[in-house]
Amino acid sequence: MIETNHGALKRLTRPTRGFQKMRTAPVTLKGFEVMRMIRQHHCILRHQGVAGEIRL
């Protein structure tokens, strides 16, 4: 499972030309993962509207 996600993340991070600092890498990768989960409908909104979108 991790290896299949690695290929998709590698394609996403290539245009960013790497990470400048180590502290930005996990934050950026987490954002990529959240966007991928939203696209694949793997998140559940607890509340309708903006309040539900804030908490993933």
PQR file of N, CA, C, O and H, with PARSE charges and radii, in Angstrom:
ATOM      1  N   MET A   1       0.825  -1.190   0.000 -0.4000 1.5000
ATOM      2  CA  MET A   1       0.000   0.000   0.000 -0.0000 2.0000
ATOM      3  C   MET A   1       0.871   1.257   0.000  0.5500 1.7000
ATOM      4  O   MET A   1       0.570   2.212  -0.716 -0.5500 1.4000
ATOM      5  N   ILE A   2       1.922   1.269   0.776 -0.4000 1.5000
ATOM      6  CA  ILE A   2       2.783   2.448   0.846 -0.0000 2.0000
ATOM      7  C   ILE A   2       3.484   2.679  -0.485  0.5500 1.7000
ATOM      8  O   ILE A   2       3.623   3.820  -0.924 -0.5500 1.4000
ATOM      9  H   ILE A   2       2.167   0.494   1.357  0.4000 1.0000
ATOM     10  N   GLU A   3       3.922   1.607  -1.125 -0.4000 1.5000
ATOM     11  CA  GLU A   3       4.641   1.750  -2.391 -0.0000 2.0000
ATOM     12  C   GLU A   3       3.744   2.313  -3.484  0.5500 1.7000
ATOM     13  O   GLU A   3       4.216   3.093  -4.311 -0.5500 1.4000
ATOM     14  H   GLU A   3       3.809   0.680  -0.768  0.4000 1.0000
ATOM     15  N   THR A   4       2.467   1.943  -3.515 -0.4000 1.5000
ATOM     16  CA  THR A   4       1.577   2.482  -4.536 -0.0000 2.0000
ATOM     17  C   THR A   4       1.349   3.969  -4.320  0.5500 1.7000
ATOM     18  O   THR A   4       1.253   4.721  -5.290 -0.5500 1.4000
ATOM     19  H   THR A   4       2.084   1.309  -2.843  0.4000 1.0000
ATOM     20  N   ASN A   5       1.259   4.407  -3.077 -0.4000 1.5000
ATOM     21  CA  ASN A   5       1.096   5.831  -2.786 -0.0000 2.0000
ATOM     22  C   ASN A   5       2.369   6.603  -3.094  0.5500 1.7000
ATOM     23  O   ASN A   5       2.314   7.782  -3.446 -0.5500 1.4000
ATOM     24  H   ASN A   5       1.337   3.796  -2.290  0.4000 1.0000
ATOM     25  N   HIS A   6       3.509   5.950  -2.963 -0.4000 1.5000
ATOM     26  CA  HIS A   6       4.789   6.609  -3.193 -0.0000 2.0000
ATOM     27  C   HIS A   6       4.897   7.123  -4.625  0.5500 1.7000
ATOM     28  O   HIS A   6       5.401   8.224  -4.851 -0.5500 1.4000
ATOM     29  H   HIS A   6       3.554   4.992  -2.677  0.4000 1.0000
ATOM     30  N   GLY A   7       4.432   6.343  -5.586 -0.4000 1.5000
ATOM     31  CA  GLY A   7       4.504   6.767  -6.984 -0.0000 2.0000
ATOM     32  C   GLY A   7       3.665   8.006  -7.245  0.5500 1.7000
ATOM     33  O   GLY A   7       4.094   8.921  -7.948 -0.5500 1.4000
ATOM     34  H   GLY A   7       4.023   5.449  -5.402  0.4000 1.0000
ATOM     35  N   ALA A   8       2.471   8.032  -6.678 -0.4000 1.5000
ATOM     36  CA  ALA A   8       1.594   9.189  -6.864 -0.0000 2.0000
ATOM     37  C   ALA A   8       2.177  10.428  -6.193  0.5500 1.7000
ATOM     38  O   ALA A   8       2.122  11.524  -6.750 -0.5500 1.4000
ATOM     39  H   ALA A   8       2.122   7.288  -6.107  0.4000 1.0000
ATOM     40  N   LEU A   9       2.731  10.254  -5.003 -0.4000 1.5000
ATOM     41  CA  LEU A   9       3.337  11.396  -4.311 -0.0000 2.0000
ATOM     42  C   LEU A   9       4.575  11.890  -5.042  0.5500 1.7000
ATOM     43  O   LEU A   9       4.844  13.091  -5.072 -0.5500 1.4000
ATOM     44  H   LEU A   9       2.775   9.363  -4.551  0.4000 1.0000
ATOM     45  N   LYS A  10       5.317  10.980  -5.623 -0.4000 1.5000
ATOM     46  CA  LYS A  10       6.520  11.373  -6.355 -0.0000 2.0000
ATOM     47  C   LYS A  10       6.150  12.235  -7.567  0.5500 1.7000
ATOM     48  O   LYS A  10       6.834  13.212  -7.871 -0.5500 1.4000
ATOM     49  H   LYS A  10       5.098  10.005  -5.599  0.4000 1.0000
ATOM     50  N   ARG A  11       5.070  11.869  -8.253 -0.4000 1.5000
ATOM     51  CA  ARG A  11       4.615  12.670  -9.393 -0.0000 2.0000
ATOM     52  C   ARG A  11       4.155  14.054  -8.947  0.5500 1.7000
ATOM     53  O   ARG A  11       4.361  15.036  -9.661 -0.5500 1.4000
ATOM     54  H   ARG A  11       4.514  11.075  -8.006  0.4000 1.0000
ATOM     55  N   LEU A  12       3.534  14.139  -7.771 -0.4000 1.5000
ATOM     56  CA  LEU A  12       3.058  15.432  -7.277 -0.0000 2.0000
ATOM     57  C   LEU A  12       4.193  16.323  -6.796  0.5500 1.7000
ATOM     58  O   LEU A  12       4.154  17.538  -6.992 -0.5500 1.4000
ATOM     59  H   LEU A  12       3.367  13.341  -7.191  0.4000 1.0000
ATOM     60  N   THR A  13       5.200  15.732  -6.170 -0.4000 1.5000
ATOM     61  CA  THR A  13       6.274  16.541  -5.599 -0.0000 2.0000
ATOM     62  C   THR A  13       7.332  16.935  -6.617  0.5500 1.7000
ATOM     63  O   THR A  13       8.110  17.854  -6.360 -0.5500 1.4000
ATOM     64  H   THR A  13       5.231  14.745  -6.011  0.4000 1.0000
ATOM     65  N   ARG A  14       7.385  16.280  -7.746 -0.4000 1.5000
ATOM     66  CA  ARG A  14       8.404  16.612  -8.750 -0.0000 2.0000
ATOM     67  C   ARG A  14       8.307  18.071  -9.212  0.5500 1.7000
ATOM     68  O   ARG A  14       9.341  18.732  -9.306 -0.5500 1.4000
ATOM     69  H   ARG A  14       6.753  15.534  -7.955  0.4000 1.0000
ATOM     70  N   PRO A  15       7.101  18.610  -9.507 -0.5600 1.5000
ATOM     71  CA  PRO A  15       7.043  20.025  -9.923  0.2800 2.0000
ATOM     72  C   PRO A  15       7.480  21.007  -8.833  0.5500 1.7000
ATOM     73  O   PRO A  15       7.847  22.140  -9.144 -0.5500 1.4000
ATOM     74  N   THR A  16       7.447  20.597  -7.569 -0.4000 1.5000
ATOM     75  CA  THR A  16       7.868  21.506  -6.501 -0.0000 2.0000
ATOM     76  C   THR A  16       9.380  21.601  -6.399  0.5500 1.7000
ATOM     77  O   THR A  16       9.892  22.440  -5.658 -0.5500 1.4000
ATOM     78  H   THR A  16       7.149  19.677  -7.316  0.4000 1.0000
ATOM     79  N   ARG A  17      10.105  20.762  -7.124 -0.4000 1.5000
ATOM     80  CA  ARG A  17      11.572  20.743  -7.161 -0.0000 2.0000
ATOM     81  C   ARG A  17      12.187  20.503  -5.791  0.5500 1.7000
ATOM     82  O   ARG A  17      13.192  21.118  -5.434 -0.5500 1.4000
ATOM     83  H   ARG A  17       9.688  20.080  -7.726  0.4000 1.0000
ATOM     84  N   GLY A  18      11.583  19.614  -5.038 -0.4000 1.5000
ATOM     85  CA  GLY A  18      12.143  19.272  -3.734 -0.0000 2.0000
ATOM     86  C   GLY A  18      11.666  20.212  -2.644  0.5500 1.7000
ATOM     87  O   GLY A  18      10.889  21.136  -2.886 -0.5500 1.4000
ATOM     88  H   GLY A  18      10.766  19.115  -5.328  0.4000 1.0000
ATOM     89  N   PHE A  19      12.136  19.963  -1.472 -0.4000 1.5000
ATOM     90  CA  PHE A  19      11.749  20.765  -0.318 -0.0000 2.0000
ATOM     91  C   PHE A  19      12.955  21.553   0.164  0.5500 1.7000
ATOM     92  O   PHE A  19      14.067  21.029   0.223 -0.5500 1.4000
ATOM     93  H   PHE A  19      12.767  19.213  -1.275  0.4000 1.0000
ATOM     94  N   GLN A  20      12.731  22.806   0.506 -0.4000 1.5000
ATOM     95  CA  GLN A  20      13.820  23.663   0.951 -0.0000 2.0000
ATOM     96  C   GLN A  20      14.234  23.361   2.389  0.5500 1.7000
ATOM     97  O   GLN A  20      15.418  23.426   2.720 -0.5500 1.4000
ATOM     98  H   GLN A  20      11.828  23.232   0.459  0.4000 1.0000
ATOM     99  N   LYS A  21      13.270  23.031   3.240 -0.4000 1.5000
ATOM    100  CA  LYS A  21      13.561  22.757   4.646 -0.0000 2.0000
ATOM    101  C   LYS A  21      12.854  21.476   5.072  0.5500 1.7000
ATOM    102  O   LYS A  21      11.795  21.133   4.546 -0.5500 1.4000
ATOM    103  H   LYS A  21      12.308  22.978   2.971  0.4000 1.0000
ATOM    104  N   MET A  22      13.442  20.788   6.016 -0.4000 1.5000
ATOM    105  CA  MET A  22      12.869  19.524   6.474 -0.0000 2.0000
ATOM    106  C   MET A  22      11.529  19.715   7.180  0.5500 1.7000
ATOM    107  O   MET A  22      10.698  18.806   7.158 -0.5500 1.4000
ATOM    108  H   MET A  22      14.302  21.067   6.443  0.4000 1.0000
ATOM    109  N   ARG A  23      11.296  20.853   7.797 -0.4000 1.5000
ATOM    110  CA  ARG A  23      10.021  21.029   8.496 -0.0000 2.0000
ATOM    111  C   ARG A  23       8.864  21.268   7.533  0.5500 1.7000
ATOM    112  O   ARG A  23       7.711  21.039   7.898 -0.5500 1.4000
ATOM    113  H   ARG A  23      11.971  21.591   7.815  0.4000 1.0000
ATOM    114  N   THR A  24       9.140  21.720   6.319 -0.4000 1.5000
ATOM    115  CA  THR A  24       8.060  21.926   5.361 -0.0000 2.0000
ATOM    116  C   THR A  24       7.679  20.643   4.637  0.5500 1.7000
ATOM    117  O   THR A  24       6.570  20.546   4.111 -0.5500 1.4000
ATOM    118  H   THR A  24      10.077  21.906   6.022  0.4000 1.0000
ATOM    119  N   ALA A  25       8.559  19.665   4.598 -0.4000 1.5000
ATOM    120  CA  ALA A  25       8.288  18.427   3.867 -0.0000 2.0000
ATOM    121  C   ALA A  25       7.078  17.673   4.416  0.5500 1.7000
ATOM    122  O   ALA A  25       6.187  17.347   3.632 -0.5500 1.4000
ATOM    123  H   ALA A  25       9.459  19.743   5.026  0.4000 1.0000
ATOM    124  N   PRO A  26       6.992  17.375   5.723 -0.5600 1.5000
ATOM    125  CA  PRO A  26       5.829  16.624   6.194  0.2800 2.0000
ATOM    126  C   PRO A  26       4.519  17.386   6.046  0.5500 1.7000
ATOM    127  O   PRO A  26       3.474  16.785   5.794 -0.5500 1.4000
ATOM    128  N   VAL A  27       4.570  18.695   6.201 -0.4000 1.5000
ATOM    129  CA  VAL A  27       3.351  19.499   6.069 -0.0000 2.0000
ATOM    130  C   VAL A  27       2.850  19.463   4.627  0.5500 1.7000
ATOM    131  O   VAL A  27       1.653  19.303   4.385 -0.5500 1.4000
ATOM    132  H   VAL A  27       5.419  19.183   6.406  0.4000 1.0000
ATOM    133  N   THR A  28       3.758  19.610   3.683 -0.4000 1.5000
ATOM    134  CA  THR A  28       3.388  19.584   2.272 -0.0000 2.0000
ATOM    135  C   THR A  28       2.871  18.212   1.871  0.5500 1.7000
ATOM    136  O   THR A  28       1.862  18.111   1.173 -0.5500 1.4000
ATOM    137  H   THR A  28       4.730  19.740   3.880  0.4000 1.0000
ATOM    138  N   LEU A  29       3.544  17.167   2.299 -0.4000 1.5000
ATOM    139  CA  LEU A  29       3.106  15.810   1.966 -0.0000 2.0000
ATOM    140  C   LEU A  29       1.751  15.497   2.586  0.5500 1.7000
ATOM    141  O   LEU A  29       0.930  14.819   1.969 -0.5500 1.4000
ATOM    142  H   LEU A  29       4.364  17.249   2.866  0.4000 1.0000
ATOM    143  N   LYS A  30       1.510  15.981   3.789 -0.4000 1.5000
ATOM    144  CA  LYS A  30       0.211  15.780   4.420 -0.0000 2.0000
ATOM    145  C   LYS A  30      -0.887  16.482   3.618  0.5500 1.7000
ATOM    146  O   LYS A  30      -1.984  15.947   3.461 -0.5500 1.4000
ATOM    147  H   LYS A  30       2.177  16.532   4.291  0.4000 1.0000
ATOM    148  N   GLY A  31      -0.588  17.674   3.117 -0.4000 1.5000
ATOM    149  CA  GLY A  31      -1.547  18.384   2.274 -0.0000 2.0000
ATOM    150  C   GLY A  31      -1.849  17.632   0.994  0.5500 1.7000
ATOM    151  O   GLY A  31      -3.004  17.565   0.573 -0.5500 1.4000
ATOM    152  H   GLY A  31       0.303  18.109   3.245  0.4000 1.0000
ATOM    153  N   PHE A  32      -0.821  17.061   0.364 -0.4000 1.5000
ATOM    154  CA  PHE A  32      -1.029  16.251  -0.836 -0.0000 2.0000
ATOM    155  C   PHE A  32      -1.918  15.045  -0.526  0.5500 1.7000
ATOM    156  O   PHE A  32      -2.802  14.705  -1.312 -0.5500 1.4000
ATOM    157  H   PHE A  32       0.118  17.116   0.706  0.4000 1.0000
ATOM    158  N   GLU A  33      -1.685  14.401   0.618 -0.4000 1.5000
ATOM    159  CA  GLU A  33      -2.475  13.233   1.003 -0.0000 2.0000
ATOM    160  C   GLU A  33      -3.931  13.618   1.267  0.5500 1.7000
ATOM    161  O   GLU A  33      -4.843  12.888   0.880 -0.5500 1.4000
ATOM    162  H   GLU A  33      -0.968  14.678   1.257  0.4000 1.0000
ATOM    163  N   VAL A  34      -4.153  14.752   1.920 -0.4000 1.5000
ATOM    164  CA  VAL A  34      -5.516  15.207   2.198 -0.0000 2.0000
ATOM    165  C   VAL A  34      -6.252  15.492   0.895  0.5500 1.7000
ATOM    166  O   VAL A  34      -7.412  15.110   0.742 -0.5500 1.4000
ATOM    167  H   VAL A  34      -3.412  15.345   2.235  0.4000 1.0000
ATOM    168  N   MET A  35      -5.590  16.157  -0.038 -0.4000 1.5000
ATOM    169  CA  MET A  35      -6.230  16.449  -1.323 -0.0000 2.0000
ATOM    170  C   MET A  35      -6.555  15.164  -2.076  0.5500 1.7000
ATOM    171  O   MET A  35      -7.601  15.072  -2.718 -0.5500 1.4000
ATOM    172  H   MET A  35      -4.648  16.467   0.087  0.4000 1.0000
ATOM    173  N   ARG A  36      -5.669  14.171  -2.004 -0.4000 1.5000
ATOM    174  CA  ARG A  36      -5.920  12.896  -2.672 -0.0000 2.0000
ATOM    175  C   ARG A  36      -7.111  12.178  -2.034  0.5500 1.7000
ATOM    176  O   ARG A  36      -7.928  11.580  -2.734 -0.5500 1.4000
ATOM    177  H   ARG A  36      -4.819  14.246  -1.483  0.4000 1.0000
ATOM    178  N   MET A  37      -7.202  12.239  -0.714 -0.4000 1.5000
ATOM    179  CA  MET A  37      -8.326  11.611  -0.022 -0.0000 2.0000
ATOM    180  C   MET A  37      -9.643  12.289  -0.377  0.5500 1.7000
ATOM    181  O   MET A  37     -10.661  11.617  -0.539 -0.5500 1.4000
ATOM    182  H   MET A  37      -6.538  12.724  -0.145  0.4000 1.0000
ATOM    183  N   ILE A  38      -9.631  13.605  -0.498 -0.4000 1.5000
ATOM    184  CA  ILE A  38     -10.848  14.328  -0.865 -0.0000 2.0000
ATOM    185  C   ILE A  38     -11.277  13.950  -2.273  0.5500 1.7000
ATOM    186  O   ILE A  38     -12.460  13.719  -2.519 -0.5500 1.4000
ATOM    187  H   ILE A  38      -8.803  14.151  -0.367  0.4000 1.0000
ATOM    188  N   ARG A  39     -10.323  13.884  -3.202 -0.4000 1.5000
ATOM    189  CA  ARG A  39     -10.654  13.518  -4.580 -0.0000 2.0000
ATOM    190  C   ARG A  39     -11.233  12.114  -4.681  0.5500 1.7000
ATOM    191  O   ARG A  39     -12.110  11.867  -5.508 -0.5500 1.4000
ATOM    192  H   ARG A  39      -9.361  14.072  -3.001  0.4000 1.0000
ATOM    193  N   GLN A  40     -10.758  11.198  -3.856 -0.4000 1.5000
ATOM    194  CA  GLN A  40     -11.225   9.815  -3.901 -0.0000 2.0000
ATOM    195  C   GLN A  40     -12.408   9.573  -2.966  0.5500 1.7000
ATOM    196  O   GLN A  40     -12.827   8.431  -2.778 -0.5500 1.4000
ATOM    197  H   GLN A  40     -10.046  11.400  -3.183  0.4000 1.0000
ATOM    198  N   HIS A  41     -12.947  10.640  -2.381 -0.4000 1.5000
ATOM    199  CA  HIS A  41     -14.108  10.577  -1.482 -0.0000 2.0000
ATOM    200  C   HIS A  41     -13.844   9.664  -0.289  0.5500 1.7000
ATOM    201  O   HIS A  41     -14.719   8.887   0.096 -0.5500 1.4000
ATOM    202  H   HIS A  41     -12.607  11.567  -2.534  0.4000 1.0000
ATOM    203  N   HIS A  42     -12.649   9.744   0.304 -0.4000 1.5000
ATOM    204  CA  HIS A  42     -12.311   8.951   1.474 -0.0000 2.0000
ATOM    205  C   HIS A  42     -12.458   9.744   2.756  0.5500 1.7000
ATOM    206  O   HIS A  42     -11.942   9.332   3.795 -0.5500 1.4000
ATOM    207  H   HIS A  42     -11.938  10.374  -0.009  0.4000 1.0000
ATOM    208  N   CYS A  43     -13.144  10.864   2.710 -0.4000 1.5000
ATOM    209  CA  CYS A  43     -13.352  11.655   3.920 -0.0000 2.0000
ATOM    210  C   CYS A  43     -14.851  11.757   4.189  0.5500 1.7000
ATOM    211  O   CYS A  43     -15.663  11.729   3.264 -0.5500 1.4000
ATOM    212  H   CYS A  43     -13.563  11.199   1.866  0.4000 1.0000
ATOM    213  N   ILE A  44     -15.198  11.874   5.442 -0.4000 1.5000
ATOM    214  CA  ILE A  44     -16.595  11.965   5.847 -0.0000 2.0000
ATOM    215  C   ILE A  44     -16.797  13.323   6.504  0.5500 1.7000
ATOM    216  O   ILE A  44     -16.086  13.678   7.444 -0.5500 1.4000
ATOM    217  H   ILE A  44     -14.539  11.897   6.193  0.4000 1.0000
ATOM    218  N   LEU A  45     -17.763  14.075   6.006 -0.4000 1.5000
ATOM    219  CA  LEU A  45     -18.068  15.369   6.602 -0.0000 2.0000
ATOM    220  C   LEU A  45     -19.036  15.151   7.758  0.5500 1.7000
ATOM    221  O   LEU A  45     -20.103  14.563   7.578 -0.5500 1.4000
ATOM    222  H   LEU A  45     -18.340  13.786   5.243  0.4000 1.0000
ATOM    223  N   ARG A  46     -18.668  15.619   8.933 -0.4000 1.5000
ATOM    224  CA  ARG A  46     -19.516  15.439  10.106 -0.0000 2.0000
ATOM    225  C   ARG A  46     -20.645  16.457  10.147  0.5500 1.7000
ATOM    226  O   ARG A  46     -21.725  16.169  10.663 -0.5500 1.4000
ATOM    227  H   ARG A  46     -17.802  16.097   9.080  0.4000 1.0000
ATOM    228  N   HIS A  47     -20.403  17.636   9.613 -0.4000 1.5000
ATOM    229  CA  HIS A  47     -21.407  18.692   9.580 -0.0000 2.0000
ATOM    230  C   HIS A  47     -21.486  19.217   8.155  0.5500 1.7000
ATOM    231  O   HIS A  47     -20.478  19.270   7.452 -0.5500 1.4000
ATOM    232  H   HIS A  47     -19.525  17.870   9.194  0.4000 1.0000
ATOM    233  N   GLN A  48     -22.665  19.597   7.737 -0.4000 1.5000
ATOM    234  CA  GLN A  48     -22.824  20.184   6.415 -0.0000 2.0000
ATOM    235  C   GLN A  48     -22.304  21.616   6.431  0.5500 1.7000
ATOM    236  O   GLN A  48     -22.374  22.294   7.456 -0.5500 1.4000
ATOM    237  H   GLN A  48     -23.484  19.554   8.308  0.4000 1.0000
ATOM    238  N   GLY A  49     -21.795  22.065   5.324 -0.4000 1.5000
ATOM    239  CA  GLY A  49     -21.323  23.433   5.214 -0.0000 2.0000
ATOM    240  C   GLY A  49     -19.854  23.591   5.541  0.5500 1.7000
ATOM    241  O   GLY A  49     -19.087  22.628   5.517 -0.5500 1.4000
ATOM    242  H   GLY A  49     -21.738  21.515   4.492  0.4000 1.0000
ATOM    243  N   VAL A  50     -19.474  24.821   5.846 -0.4000 1.5000
ATOM    244  CA  VAL A  50     -18.071  25.156   6.067 -0.0000 2.0000
ATOM    245  C   VAL A  50     -17.523  24.475   7.322  0.5500 1.7000
ATOM    246  O   VAL A  50     -16.369  24.046   7.331 -0.5500 1.4000
ATOM    247  H   VAL A  50     -20.097  25.603   5.866  0.4000 1.0000
ATOM    248  N   ALA A  51     -18.321  24.370   8.366 -0.4000 1.5000
ATOM    249  CA  ALA A  51     -17.844  23.757   9.613 -0.0000 2.0000
ATOM    250  C   ALA A  51     -17.425  22.309   9.394  0.5500 1.7000
ATOM    251  O   ALA A  51     -16.469  21.851  10.021 -0.5500 1.4000
ATOM    252  H   ALA A  51     -19.258  24.718   8.358  0.4000 1.0000
ATOM    253  N   GLY A  52     -18.101  21.587   8.538 -0.4000 1.5000
ATOM    254  CA  GLY A  52     -17.735  20.208   8.249 -0.0000 2.0000
ATOM    255  C   GLY A  52     -16.500  20.098   7.394  0.5500 1.7000
ATOM    256  O   GLY A  52     -15.767  19.113   7.480 -0.5500 1.4000
ATOM    257  H   GLY A  52     -18.878  21.959   8.029  0.4000 1.0000
ATOM    258  N   GLU A  53     -16.260  21.089   6.575 -0.4000 1.5000
ATOM    259  CA  GLU A  53     -15.094  21.058   5.705 -0.0000 2.0000
ATOM    260  C   GLU A  53     -13.806  21.379   6.460  0.5500 1.7000
ATOM    261  O   GLU A  53     -12.728  20.946   6.054 -0.5500 1.4000
ATOM    262  H   GLU A  53     -16.855  21.890   6.504  0.4000 1.0000
ATOM    263  N   ILE A  54     -13.906  22.114   7.527 -0.4000 1.5000
ATOM    264  CA  ILE A  54     -12.714  22.476   8.287 -0.0000 2.0000
ATOM    265  C   ILE A  54     -12.129  21.253   8.982  0.5500 1.7000
ATOM    266  O   ILE A  54     -10.909  21.099   9.033 -0.5500 1.4000
ATOM    267  H   ILE A  54     -14.783  22.466   7.857  0.4000 1.0000
ATOM    268  N   ARG A  55     -12.980  20.383   9.516 -0.4000 1.5000
ATOM    269  CA  ARG A  55     -12.507  19.191  10.229 -0.0000 2.0000
ATOM    270  C   ARG A  55     -12.566  17.994   9.295  0.5500 1.7000
ATOM    271  O   ARG A  55     -13.648  17.542   8.918 -0.5500 1.4000
ATOM    272  H   ARG A  55     -13.971  20.508   9.474  0.4000 1.0000
ATOM    273  N   LEU A  56     -11.407  17.487   8.929 -0.4000 1.5000
ATOM    274  CA  LEU A  56     -11.371  16.313   8.051 -0.0000 2.0000
ATOM    275  C   LEU A  56     -11.197  15.067   8.846  0.5500 1.7000
ATOM    276  O   LEU A  56     -11.144  13.975   8.280 -0.5500 1.4000
ATOM    277  H   LEU A  56     -10.529  17.853   9.235  0.4000 1.0000
TER
END
